[in-house]
Amino acid sequence: MNLEDIAKLAGVSKSAVSLALNGKPGVSENTRRRILKIAEEHGYRPKARTDAQNGDVLTFLACVNTGLVQQQYYEQPFFRELIQHIEERCSMHGYSLQYSTVSVDDVERSPRAAVEKVRGRGCILLGTNLDAGQLAALHQALGPHTVVLDTMCETLPVHVVAINNLMGGYQAGKHLCELGHRRFGYLASAERIRNFEERRRGFMAALAECGVTVADEAVFSASPSMLHAQAELRERFANHLAAGRDLPTAVFCECDYIAIGAIKAMQSLGIRVPEDVSVVGFDNISEASIITPEMTTVHVEKKRLAYLAVDLLVDSFEREDGVKQKIAVDTRLVIRNTTIRAAAADSPSRP
């Protein structure tokens, strides 16, 4: 008998069961009594918590000091939204969330020493910038109550919740092909991670279905930050035009930070978005709907990712079988004002 079994018998969610059993607010008194009665009738006994100080605490662990995840990673829109939802879900389960960071260099030297001070009953490990070897070493050091968030690692026996990045890239490419575009550009992050490689695979697969590809000279790279991407891409676009090359009529950007930088860079050069170049981003951060024009982008279900990660972690406290789950959460395309049909963009103006 575990939380899932009680939830099925009571006709409620596992989070409601957790709240009721832990005496937390968030469920009605009638529901609480029903859950407690079912638990008592079936002899449910929650596992004893070995550390009273840390028993109600879960940890969010990030490895910092790399291009994508810096010390102030929580100030970046994507991570800020993700963490907010993780906090919400932890509270619903009756847990508080603490934050911890370790440097990638320390992980490389000694994973166990790097996480020695990490406390709490379980850990959500931000895997965005980590490779398979680093994830394996950290998982071994952290123990079985670990969930890897934001990167897929199929060969590691650990719970994983990640974005279906391949689908997102495919959706972007399909959308632009359906608008009639045939001359494409690709704006890649200078920092390479698995998520970006999967987005590229999906985008190129969609283009291949339409019988087109991206010319080598139309692949641009930039820092995956709004501040640096604008200056870098302005220079690259200017050099492209100076060499006598036409701009692509549509570009896909591996993340919204790059997309916003690209839009601003184009505007500074007199290139109109979307009249001259259609732009699609990825992540759907809050700034995507604030920039002018509002940006077409691939929406990442950040709330779903966060909730699933917390649920898997809490569920691992109850399960004895050791079976792990790997969940890829699908994306969806949000069409706004940075993409139009190619008929209006097949002769991009050159400033």
C-alpha positions as CSV (number, residue, x, y, z in Angstrom):
1,M,0.0,0.0,0.0
2,N,1.4,3.4,-1.1
3,L,0.2,6.9,-1.8
4,E,-0.9,5.9,-5.3
5,D,-3.0,3.0,-4.0
6,I,-4.7,5.2,-1.5
7,A,-5.3,7.9,-4.1
8,K,-7.1,5.4,-6.4
9,L,-9.2,4.1,-3.5
10,A,-10.1,7.7,-2.4
11,G,-10.6,9.0,-5.9
12,V,-8.2,11.9,-5.4
13,S,-4.7,12.8,-6.5
14,K,-1.5,11.6,-4.8
15,S,-0.7,15.2,-3.7
16,A,-4.1,15.3,-1.9
17,V,-3.2,12.1,-0.1
18,S,0.1,13.5,0.9
19,L,-1.5,16.7,2.2
20,A,-4.0,14.7,4.2
21,L,-1.5,12.3,5.7
22,N,0.9,15.1,6.7
23,G,-1.8,17.3,8.2
24,K,-1.3,20.1,5.7
25,P,-3.9,22.5,4.4
26,G,-5.2,22.1,0.8
27,V,-7.9,19.4,1.1
28,S,-11.3,19.6,2.6
29,E,-12.0,18.1,6.0
30,N,-14.3,15.4,4.5
31,T,-11.6,14.4,2.0
32,R,-9.0,14.3,4.8
33,R,-11.1,12.0,6.9
34,R,-11.8,9.7,4.0
35,I,-8.1,9.4,3.1
36,L,-7.1,8.8,6.7
37,K,-9.8,6.1,7.1
38,I,-8.6,4.3,4.0
39,A,-5.0,4.5,5.1
40,E,-5.9,3.1,8.5
41,E,-8.2,0.3,7.1
42,H,-5.4,-0.9,4.8
43,G,-2.6,-0.7,7.4
44,Y,-0.7,2.1,5.7
45,R,2.3,3.3,7.7
46,P,4.5,6.0,6.2
47,K,8.2,5.3,6.3
48,A,9.9,6.7,9.3
49,R,12.0,9.8,8.4
50,T,15.6,9.3,9.4
51,D,16.4,12.9,9.8
52,A,13.8,15.1,11.6
53,Q,15.6,18.2,10.5
54,N,15.6,17.4,6.8
55,G,12.6,15.1,6.6
56,D,10.3,17.9,5.2
57,V,12.9,19.3,2.9
58,L,13.6,18.6,-0.8
59,T,16.7,20.0,-2.6
60,F,17.0,21.7,-6.0
61,L,20.6,21.2,-7.1
62,A,22.3,23.1,-10.0
63,C,25.8,22.7,-11.2
64,V,27.0,26.1,-12.1
65,N,29.9,28.0,-13.8
66,T,29.2,26.9,-17.3
67,G,27.9,28.9,-20.3
68,L,24.2,28.1,-19.8
69,V,24.0,27.7,-16.0
70,Q,25.8,30.5,-14.2
71,Q,25.7,31.4,-10.5
72,Q,22.7,33.6,-11.0
73,Y,20.9,31.0,-13.2
74,Y,17.7,31.6,-11.2
75,E,17.5,35.1,-12.7
76,Q,17.1,33.7,-16.2
77,P,13.4,33.6,-17.3
78,F,13.3,29.9,-18.1
79,F,14.8,28.7,-14.9
80,R,12.9,31.3,-12.8
81,E,9.5,30.0,-14.1
82,L,10.6,26.4,-13.6
83,I,11.7,26.9,-10.0
84,Q,8.5,28.8,-9.2
85,H,6.4,25.7,-10.2
86,I,8.7,23.4,-8.3
87,E,8.2,25.4,-5.2
88,E,4.4,25.3,-5.7
89,R,4.4,21.5,-6.1
90,C,6.7,20.9,-3.1
91,S,4.3,23.0,-1.0
92,M,1.3,20.9,-2.2
93,H,3.1,17.8,-1.0
94,G,3.9,19.3,2.4
95,Y,7.6,19.9,1.7
96,S,9.8,23.0,1.6
97,L,12.4,23.5,-1.1
98,Q,16.0,24.4,-0.5
99,Y,18.5,25.4,-3.1
100,S,22.1,24.2,-3.5
101,T,24.8,24.8,-6.1
102,V,28.0,23.0,-6.9
103,S,30.6,23.9,-9.5
104,V,31.1,21.6,-12.5
105,D,34.8,21.7,-11.7
106,D,34.2,20.3,-8.2
107,V,32.0,17.6,-9.7
108,E,34.7,16.6,-12.1
109,R,37.3,16.3,-9.3
110,S,35.1,14.5,-6.7
111,P,31.3,14.2,-7.1
112,R,30.9,12.8,-3.6
113,A,32.8,15.7,-1.9
114,A,30.9,18.2,-4.1
115,V,27.5,17.2,-2.8
116,E,28.6,16.4,0.7
117,K,26.7,19.4,2.1
118,V,23.5,18.8,0.1
119,R,20.8,18.0,2.6
120,G,17.2,17.1,2.4
121,R,15.1,13.9,1.9
122,G,15.5,13.9,-1.9
123,C,17.0,15.9,-4.7
124,I,15.9,17.4,-8.0
125,L,19.1,17.7,-10.1
126,L,19.1,20.3,-12.9
127,G,20.7,18.4,-15.7
128,T,20.5,21.1,-18.4
129,N,24.3,21.5,-18.8
130,L,25.5,18.1,-17.7
131,D,26.8,15.2,-19.8
132,A,26.1,11.5,-19.2
133,G,29.2,11.0,-17.2
134,Q,28.6,13.9,-14.9
135,L,25.0,12.8,-14.4
136,A,26.1,9.3,-13.5
137,A,28.6,10.4,-11.0
138,L,26.2,12.8,-9.3
139,H,23.4,10.2,-9.2
140,Q,25.8,7.8,-7.5
141,A,26.8,10.5,-5.0
142,L,23.3,11.7,-4.3
143,G,21.6,8.3,-3.9
144,P,18.4,6.7,-5.1
145,H,16.0,9.6,-4.2
146,T,17.1,11.7,-7.1
147,V,15.2,13.1,-10.2
148,V,17.1,14.5,-13.2
149,L,15.3,17.5,-14.7
150,D,15.8,19.0,-18.2
151,T,18.0,16.4,-19.9
152,M,17.3,12.9,-21.0
153,C,19.7,10.1,-20.0
154,E,18.3,6.8,-21.2
155,T,21.0,4.6,-19.9
156,L,21.1,5.9,-16.3
157,P,18.9,4.1,-13.7
158,V,17.4,7.3,-12.4
159,H,14.1,9.1,-12.7
160,V,14.2,11.7,-15.5
161,V,11.8,14.4,-16.6
162,A,12.8,16.2,-19.8
163,I,11.5,18.2,-22.8
164,N,10.6,16.4,-26.0
165,N,13.1,18.7,-27.8
166,L,13.0,16.8,-31.0
167,M,9.3,17.4,-31.3
168,G,9.7,21.1,-30.7
169,G,12.3,21.5,-33.4
170,Y,10.1,19.5,-35.8
171,Q,7.0,21.7,-35.0
172,A,9.0,24.8,-35.8
173,G,10.3,23.4,-39.1
174,K,6.9,22.1,-40.1
175,H,5.3,25.5,-39.4
176,L,7.8,27.4,-41.5
177,C,7.5,24.9,-44.4
178,E,3.7,25.1,-44.3
179,L,4.1,28.9,-44.7
180,G,5.9,28.2,-47.9
181,H,9.4,29.1,-46.9
182,R,12.3,27.3,-48.7
183,R,15.3,29.4,-47.8
184,F,16.1,28.8,-44.2
185,G,18.6,29.9,-41.6
186,Y,19.6,28.2,-38.4
187,L,20.6,30.2,-35.3
188,A,22.6,27.8,-33.0
189,S,23.9,28.3,-29.5
190,A,27.6,28.5,-29.2
191,E,27.2,26.5,-26.0
192,R,26.3,22.9,-27.0
193,I,24.1,20.7,-24.9
194,R,22.0,17.7,-25.7
195,N,18.7,19.7,-25.7
196,F,20.0,21.8,-28.6
197,E,21.2,18.9,-30.6
198,E,17.7,17.3,-30.3
199,R,16.1,20.5,-31.4
200,R,18.3,20.7,-34.4
201,R,17.5,17.1,-35.3
202,G,13.8,17.8,-35.2
203,F,14.0,20.9,-37.3
204,M,16.2,19.3,-39.9
205,A,13.8,16.3,-40.1
206,A,10.9,18.6,-40.8
207,L,12.8,20.3,-43.6
208,A,13.9,17.0,-45.1
209,E,10.3,16.0,-45.4
210,C,9.7,19.1,-47.5
211,G,12.8,18.4,-49.6
212,V,14.9,21.4,-48.4
213,T,17.8,22.0,-46.1
214,V,19.8,24.8,-44.6
215,A,22.8,26.1,-46.5
216,D,26.1,26.1,-44.6
217,E,26.5,29.9,-44.9
218,A,23.0,30.3,-43.3
219,V,24.0,28.6,-40.1
220,F,24.9,31.3,-37.5
221,S,26.0,30.8,-33.9
222,A,25.7,33.1,-30.9
223,S,25.9,33.1,-27.1
224,P,22.6,31.8,-25.6
225,S,21.9,35.1,-23.8
226,M,19.9,38.1,-24.9
227,L,22.7,40.5,-24.1
228,H,25.5,38.9,-26.0
229,A,23.4,37.4,-28.9
230,Q,22.3,40.7,-30.2
231,A,25.8,42.1,-30.8
232,E,27.2,38.8,-32.1
233,L,24.3,38.3,-34.5
234,R,24.3,41.9,-35.8
235,E,27.9,41.4,-36.8
236,R,27.2,38.0,-38.4
237,F,24.2,39.3,-40.4
238,A,26.1,42.4,-41.5
239,N,29.0,40.2,-42.8
240,H,26.6,37.9,-44.5
241,L,25.0,40.8,-46.4
242,A,28.4,42.4,-47.2
243,A,29.4,39.1,-48.8
244,G,26.6,39.6,-51.3
245,R,24.4,36.8,-49.9
246,D,20.7,37.0,-49.5
247,L,19.2,36.5,-46.0
248,P,17.1,33.4,-45.4
249,T,13.4,34.1,-45.4
250,A,12.9,32.2,-42.2
251,V,15.1,31.3,-39.3
252,F,14.8,28.9,-36.3
253,C,16.6,29.8,-33.1
254,E,17.6,27.1,-30.6
255,C,16.3,29.2,-27.7
256,D,14.2,32.4,-27.1
257,Y,17.3,34.3,-25.8
258,I,18.9,33.9,-29.2
259,A,15.7,34.6,-31.0
260,I,15.1,37.9,-29.1
261,G,18.8,38.9,-29.8
262,A,18.3,38.0,-33.5
263,I,15.1,40.1,-33.8
264,K,16.8,43.1,-32.2
265,A,19.9,42.7,-34.4
266,M,17.9,42.5,-37.5
267,Q,15.9,45.6,-36.6
268,S,19.1,47.5,-36.0
269,L,20.2,46.7,-39.5
270,G,16.9,47.7,-41.1
271,I,15.8,44.1,-41.6
272,R,12.0,43.7,-41.0
273,V,10.6,40.9,-38.9
274,P,8.5,39.1,-40.2
275,E,8.2,40.9,-43.6
276,D,11.8,40.2,-44.6
277,V,12.6,37.3,-42.2
278,S,10.3,35.1,-40.2
279,V,11.6,34.0,-36.8
280,V,10.8,31.1,-34.5
281,G,12.2,30.7,-31.0
282,F,12.1,27.9,-28.4
283,D,11.0,27.9,-24.7
284,N,8.2,30.5,-24.7
285,I,9.7,32.6,-21.9
286,S,7.6,35.5,-20.7
287,E,9.6,38.0,-22.7
288,A,8.5,36.3,-25.9
289,S,5.1,37.9,-25.6
290,I,6.5,41.3,-24.7
291,I,9.0,41.9,-27.5
292,T,7.8,43.8,-30.6
293,P,6.6,42.0,-32.6
294,E,5.4,39.3,-30.3
295,M,7.4,36.1,-31.0
296,T,6.3,32.8,-32.5
297,T,8.0,30.1,-30.4
298,V,7.9,26.6,-29.2
299,H,6.1,26.4,-25.8
300,V,7.8,24.3,-23.1
301,E,5.4,23.0,-20.4
302,K,7.5,24.3,-17.5
303,K,4.7,23.7,-15.0
304,R,4.2,20.1,-16.1
305,L,7.9,19.4,-16.0
306,A,8.2,20.8,-12.5
307,Y,5.1,19.0,-11.1
308,L,6.2,15.7,-12.6
309,A,9.7,16.0,-11.2
310,V,8.4,16.6,-7.7
311,D,5.8,13.9,-8.0
312,L,8.3,11.3,-9.0
313,L,10.6,12.3,-6.2
314,V,7.9,12.1,-3.5
315,D,6.7,8.8,-5.0
316,S,10.2,7.3,-4.7
317,F,9.9,7.6,-0.9
318,E,7.1,5.1,-1.0
319,R,8.1,2.6,-3.6
320,E,10.3,-0.4,-2.9
321,D,10.6,-1.8,-6.5
322,G,13.4,0.6,-7.6
323,V,11.9,0.9,-11.1
324,K,12.6,4.3,-12.6
325,Q,10.7,6.3,-15.1
326,K,11.8,8.6,-17.9
327,I,9.2,11.1,-19.0
328,A,9.5,13.3,-22.1
329,V,7.0,16.1,-22.0
330,D,5.7,17.2,-25.5
331,T,5.9,20.8,-26.7
332,R,3.4,22.9,-28.7
333,L,3.9,25.7,-31.1
334,V,2.6,29.2,-30.1
335,I,2.1,31.3,-33.3
336,R,2.3,35.0,-32.8
337,N,3.6,37.8,-35.0
338,T,7.1,36.9,-36.1
339,T,6.1,34.4,-38.8
340,I,4.2,35.0,-42.1
341,R,3.7,33.3,-45.4
342,A,6.7,33.2,-47.7
343,A,4.8,35.0,-50.4
344,A,5.3,38.2,-48.5
345,A,8.9,37.4,-47.7
346,D,10.4,35.8,-50.8
347,S,12.4,38.9,-51.7
348,P,14.0,40.1,-48.5
349,S,15.0,43.7,-48.6
350,R,18.7,44.4,-48.2
351,P,19.4,47.6,-46.2
